[in-house]
Amino acid sequence: MCIKNLLFLLVVVLFLSACHDDNGAELLEFYKSQPRDPELIGWWGRYDELNKEYTYNIYESDGRFLTYEIKDSGEHYKSWTDDYYYTKDNKIMMFQYMSGSWKDGPSFEFGPQAYKINGDTLFFYNDDGGMFVYRIRSEPKE
């Protein structure tokens, strides 16, 4: 009986160690060390008529990326993921860092996303160069 328990424990430990996301930790450090466009840092918001809410993208100077939503009803929502970014050649590279547990899944990169800042307006572009969304530099409307 003791051998069965030991074998079961060994299988569980091997499974959990296989889920460990070493690559995610390395990518996290890489993203934290990369340069960021100082013009991008701050709060960028827009009003979503369909969902009746203000949505904000928050680009922090340390590379952290957050989202924040304020519904007309007064409800507030903050992002729950650890997203990081850096900029290169007017493109934003994004990384979502997960803890590596079986519940959260592996970390992953997405992007690059082309952007341009014109005064207080942030424009995002498709691969074909067409603009698809914009945001205005602003603080939350509470």
Secondary structure by P-SEA (a helix, b strand, c coil): caaaaaaaaaaaaaaaaaaccaaaaaaaaaaaacccccccccbbbbbbccccbbbbbbbcccbbbbbbbbcccbbbbbbcccccccccccbbbbbbbcccccccccccccccccccccccbbbbbccccccccccccccccc
